[in-house]
Amino acid sequence: MRSLDRFIEADWRTGLIRAEAGVTLQEVLKLAIPKGWFLPVTPGTQFVTLGGALANDVHGKNHHVRGTFGCHVPRFGLIRSDQPPLNCSSQENAELYAATIGGLGLTGIIDWVELQLTPIRSSLIDATHIRFGNLNEFFALSAELDSKFEFTVSWIDCLARGKSVGRGIYMAGNHAEEGPLEFAKPSKLNVRVTPPISAINRLSLQLFNSAYYQGHRAGRHDSRIDYEPFFYPLDRILNWNRIYGPKGFQQYQCAIPDANAAVATRELLDAIAAAHSGSFLAVLKRFGNITSPGLLSFPLPGATLALDFPQQGELTARLFARLDAIVREAGGRIYPAKDAHMNGEDFKNAYPVFEKIRSLSDPVISSRFWQRVAT
């Protein structure tokens, strides 16, 4: 829907904007930051569209404070094959409003989105980095510091084993109270060719993870940095996905309830390390308890782990089956927006509202995902 790329309306006194669904988050930031506004919730890339962010009900580093993207969308437009264009809100076409937020595009085509931005005084971030030695230290840091920062996330060394399982870097931040309001210049770095084989392998992961972990000194370190490297580290390298080679990669992201988060996360990391697979950007964070208006919203109070895996055929399939079993036993669930393997039984158990989505789906719209998990 990128051709729907126009801004419709903006009230810079209140930060309420309305734009067509093909407008990207980057395009919103370019217009909003100089006027003192920022996205209320953003995923790890600014290259997604407003419609895509809503249809997948994306979350960010501040879920514990602001919930999901859908929490900040009062209204949107929906085009269906079986009726005239609709305005959807919590008061108008409320069932379709709830089913479309996180509804994976099944209820119709989103043609415009109304979004409430958040005020900022600077485009800079007051950031904190803390190196931790294992998973227990992560959960202790999270319990102590998450409430003191709007944005929190941790990088994890997915290959660490033994007493060092789950070691990583805790990263937190708040919008700075003073400084410039400047939109970041687009990146010029670009991976222009796809190597014949994946550059992500056991050796390169070990070298990178060890260097990245050791490159952060022990203790707490505060700095003031630009918003782009804090929120969008991978956006600075265009076409970075090409380093995974011609077979590409597959992401695995799950959420585990608080009661089982520590044990299950360790089991997941043990299984990943034993398979000698994973990614240089493995992310672990804790979700809050803010409920989304979307029926199929992914976050739940607990921990979420996300990694990219090079496509290795049967090896990847066996690893994912093991990870699925751990998530299932822990009462967790997989993120539909990033899924390419989940079976129907796991989906229906984790998202019992799927029948409601089925009843509200557009009669002529489907997807490979939906055909795999809901038929």
C-alpha positions in Angstrom: 0.0 0.0 0.0 3.0 2.3 -0.3 1.3 4.3 -3.1 -1.1 5.6 -0.4 1.6 7.9 0.9 -0.1 11.3 1.7 -0.6 13.1 4.9 -4.2 14.1 5.3 -4.4 16.2 8.4 -2.2 17.3 11.4 -2.9 19.3 14.6 0.5 20.2 15.9 -1.0 21.7 19.1 -2.2 18.2 20.2 0.0 15.9 18.1 -3.0 14.2 16.5 -2.2 13.3 12.8 -4.1 11.5 10.1 -2.3 9.9 7.1 -2.8 7.3 4.5 -1.8 3.8 5.4 1.2 3.7 3.1 3.1 6.5 4.9 6.1 5.0 6.7 7.1 5.7 10.3 10.3 7.4 9.0 8.1 9.8 7.0 6.1 10.6 10.1 9.3 11.2 12.1 10.6 13.5 9.4 7.5 15.7 9.7 6.9 15.4 13.4 10.4 15.7 15.1 11.1 19.3 14.1 7.7 20.2 15.5 8.4 18.5 18.9 6.5 15.2 18.5 7.6 11.5 18.3 6.0 8.2 17.7 4.3 6.9 20.8 5.4 3.3 20.0 7.9 2.2 17.4 9.3 -1.2 16.4 13.0 -1.8 15.6 12.6 -0.4 12.1 11.2 2.9 10.8 10.6 1.5 7.4 7.2 -0.1 8.1 4.0 1.7 7.1 1.3 3.0 9.4 -1.1 0.3 8.0 1.4 -2.4 8.6 2.2 -1.2 12.1 -1.5 -1.2 12.9 -2.3 -4.6 11.2 0.4 -6.2 13.2 -0.1 -4.1 16.4 3.6 -3.6 16.7 5.3 -3.0 20.0 8.5 -1.3 21.1 11.0 -0.8 23.9 8.3 1.0 25.9 5.5 -1.6 26.0 5.6 -1.5 29.9 4.7 2.2 29.7 2.6 2.8 26.6 1.4 -0.6 25.4 1.2 -1.4 21.7 0.8 0.8 18.6 -2.9 0.1 18.5 -3.3 1.8 21.9 -2.6 5.1 20.2 -4.8 4.8 17.1 -8.2 6.4 17.9 -9.6 5.8 14.4 -8.8 4.3 11.0 -10.4 3.7 7.6 -11.2 0.2 6.4 -12.1 -0.9 2.9 -13.9 -4.2 2.6 -15.2 -6.1 -0.4 -18.7 -6.5 1.0 -19.6 -3.0 2.1 -18.8 0.7 1.6 -15.7 2.2 3.2 -15.9 2.3 7.0 -14.6 4.5 9.8 -13.5 2.3 12.7 -13.1 3.3 16.3 -14.0 2.0 19.8 -17.4 3.6 19.3 -18.0 3.1 15.5 -17.8 -0.4 14.0 -16.2 -1.4 17.3 -15.9 -5.1 16.5 -14.0 -4.4 13.3 -11.8 -1.9 15.1 -10.7 -4.6 17.6 -10.3 -7.3 15.0 -8.3 -5.1 12.6 -5.7 -4.0 15.2 -3.3 -6.9 15.1 -5.6 -8.6 12.6 -2.9 -9.3 10.0 -4.8 -7.6 7.2 -7.6 -10.2 7.2 -10.5 -7.8 7.9 -9.9 -5.6 4.9 -7.6 -2.9 3.6 -6.6 -0.1 6.0 -6.6 3.1 3.9 -5.8 5.7 6.5 -4.8 5.9 10.2 -5.3 8.5 12.9 -2.3 8.5 15.3 -1.7 10.3 18.6 1.9 11.3 18.8 3.8 12.0 22.0 5.5 15.3 22.8 9.3 15.6 23.1 11.7 18.4 23.9 14.7 16.9 22.0 15.4 14.2 19.4 18.2 13.0 21.7 18.0 10.0 24.1 19.5 9.9 27.6 20.7 6.3 27.4 22.1 3.8 29.9 24.1 0.7 29.2 24.8 -2.0 31.8 26.6 -5.2 31.1 25.3 -8.3 32.9 26.7 -11.7 33.3 23.8 -14.1 33.0 20.0 -14.5 32.8 19.4 -14.1 36.5 21.2 -10.7 36.4 19.0 -9.6 33.5 15.8 -10.3 35.4 17.1 -8.6 38.5 18.1 -5.5 36.4 14.7 -5.5 34.7 12.8 -5.7 38.0 14.9 -2.8 39.4 15.1 -0.4 36.5 12.3 -0.9 34.0 10.0 1.3 36.0 12.6 4.1 35.9 13.0 4.3 32.1 10.4 4.6 29.3 12.5 2.5 26.9 14.2 -0.8 27.9 15.7 -3.7 25.9 18.6 -6.1 26.2 21.0 -7.6 23.7 21.7 -11.3 24.5 24.7 -13.4 23.6 22.7 -16.3 22.2 25.7 -18.7 22.2 26.8 -18.2 25.8 26.5 -21.4 27.9 26.9 -22.7 31.5 27.0 -20.0 34.1 27.0 -17.3 31.4 23.7 -18.3 29.7 21.8 -15.1 28.9 24.7 -12.7 29.4 24.3 -9.4 27.6 23.8 -5.7 27.6 20.8 -4.0 29.3 20.0 -0.8 27.4 17.5 1.8 28.7 16.7 5.4 27.9 14.4 8.4 28.1 13.8 11.3 25.8 16.2 14.0 26.7 14.8 17.1 28.3 16.9 19.4 26.2 18.7 19.4 22.9 18.0 19.8 19.2 14.9 18.6 17.4 16.6 17.1 14.4 15.5 14.4 12.0 18.3 11.8 11.4 19.8 11.9 7.9 19.1 8.8 5.8 21.8 6.1 5.9 24.2 5.8 3.0 25.6 2.4 4.1 24.3 -0.4 1.9 25.0 -4.1 1.5 24.9 -4.1 -2.3 25.5 -7.8 -3.1 24.3 -11.1 -1.6 27.1 -13.4 -0.8 26.9 -17.0 -2.2 26.7 -18.4 1.4 25.5 -16.9 4.6 28.0 -14.7 6.5 26.2 -15.7 9.7 27.6 -18.9 11.0 29.0 -20.4 14.2 32.4 -18.8 13.9 31.2 -15.3 12.9 28.6 -15.3 15.7 31.1 -16.3 18.3 33.5 -13.6 17.2 30.9 -10.9 17.0 29.1 -11.8 20.3 32.3 -12.0 22.3 33.6 -8.8 20.9 30.3 -7.0 21.4 30.0 -8.2 25.0 33.6 -7.4 25.9 33.4 -4.1 24.1 31.0 -2.8 26.8 32.8 -2.2 30.1 31.5 -3.5 33.4 29.2 -1.2 35.4 26.7 1.4 34.4 27.5 3.9 31.6 25.3 6.9 30.7 25.4 8.9 27.5 23.2 11.2 25.4 22.8 9.8 21.8 20.7 10.4 18.7 17.4 8.6 18.5 18.2 6.6 15.4 21.0 4.3 16.7 18.9 3.8 19.9 15.7 2.8 18.2 16.8 1.6 14.8 20.4 0.2 14.9 19.9 -2.0 11.8 18.3 0.7 9.7 21.7 2.4 9.4 22.8 -0.5 7.1 20.4 -0.8 4.1 19.7 -4.3 2.8 21.5 -5.8 5.8 19.4 -9.0 5.3 21.6 -9.9 2.3 24.4 -11.0 4.7 22.3 -14.1 5.4 23.0 -15.2 1.8 20.6 -16.4 -0.9 18.5 -18.6 1.5 17.8 -15.6 3.8 16.7 -15.9 7.4 13.7 -16.6 9.5 12.9 -14.8 12.8 11.6 -16.5 15.9 9.9 -14.4 18.5 7.9 -15.7 21.5 6.4 -14.3 24.7 6.5 -16.2 28.0 4.3 -15.4 31.0 6.0 -13.9 34.0 5.5 -17.0 36.1 7.6 -19.2 33.7 9.7 -16.5 32.1 13.1 -17.2 33.8 13.0 -21.0 33.5 11.7 -21.1 29.9 14.0 -18.4 28.6 17.0 -20.3 29.9 15.7 -23.5 28.2 15.2 -21.6 24.9 18.8 -20.1 25.1 20.2 -23.5 26.0 18.6 -25.1 23.0 19.7 -22.3 20.7 23.3 -22.5 21.9 23.3 -26.3 21.6 22.3 -25.9 17.9 25.1 -23.4 17.3 22.7 -21.1 15.6 21.2 -17.7 16.2 21.9 -14.1 15.3 24.1 -11.2 16.2 21.0 -9.2 17.2 19.2 -11.3 19.8 16.7 -9.3 21.8 15.3 -9.9 25.3 12.9 -7.6 27.1 9.9 -7.7 29.5 6.4 -6.7 28.4 4.2 -4.8 30.8 0.5 -5.4 31.6 -1.1 -2.8 29.3 -3.9 -4.4 27.3 -4.2 -3.7 23.6 -7.6 -3.0 22.0 -6.6 -5.6 19.3 -8.0 -9.1 19.6 -4.9 -10.8 18.2 -2.3 -8.6 19.9 0.9 -10.6 20.7 2.3 -9.1 24.0 1.5 -10.5 27.4 2.9 -9.7 30.8 6.2 -11.5 30.8 9.4 -11.8 28.7 9.9 -11.8 25.0 12.8 -13.2 23.1 13.5 -12.6 19.4 16.3 -13.9 17.2 17.1 -14.3 13.5 18.2 -17.7 12.2 19.9 -18.4 8.9 17.7 -20.7 6.8 19.2 -24.2 7.1 16.4 -26.4 6.1 15.8 -29.4 8.3 18.2 -28.1 11.0 16.2 -25.0 11.4 12.9 -26.9 11.4 14.2 -29.2 14.2 15.4 -26.3 16.3 12.1 -24.4 15.9 10.1 -27.6 16.9 12.2 -27.7 20.1 11.6 -24.0 20.8 7.9 -24.4 20.1 7.7 -27.2 22.6 9.4 -25.0 25.3 7.0 -22.1 24.6 4.0 -24.4 24.6 4.9 -26.0 27.9 5.5 -22.5 29.5 2.1 -21.2 28.3 3.6 -18.8 25.9 2.9 -17.8 22.3 4.6 -17.0 19.1 4.4 -13.6 17.3 2.1 -14.1 14.2 3.6 -11.0 12.5 7.0 -12.7 12.2 5.9 -16.3 11.9 6.4 -18.7 9.0 6.1 -22.0 10.7 3.6 -22.1 13.6 1.1 -24.9 13.4 -2.6 -24.5 13.7 -2.9 -26.2 17.1 -0.4 -23.9 18.8 -2.0 -20.8 17.2 -5.5 -21.7 18.3 -4.4 -22.5 21.8 -2.4 -19.3 22.1 -5.0 -17.1 20.4 -8.5 -18.5 21.3 -10.2 -15.4 19.8 -9.2 -16.7 16.3 -12.9 -17.7 15.7 -13.9 -14.1 16.2 -11.3 -13.0 13.6 -12.6 -15.7 11.2 -16.2 -14.4 11.5 -15.1 -10.8 10.8 -12.6 -11.5 8.0 -13.2 -10.1 4.6 -14.8 -12.8 2.5 -12.3 -12.4 -0.3 -9.1 -11.8 1.7 -6.8 -14.6 3.0 -3.1 -15.3 3.5 -0.7 -18.2 3.6 -0.4 -17.8 7.3 -4.2 -17.9 7.8 -4.6 -20.9 5.6 -1.9 -22.7 7.6 -3.1 -22.0 11.1 -6.9 -21.4 11.0 -8.3 -23.8 8.4 
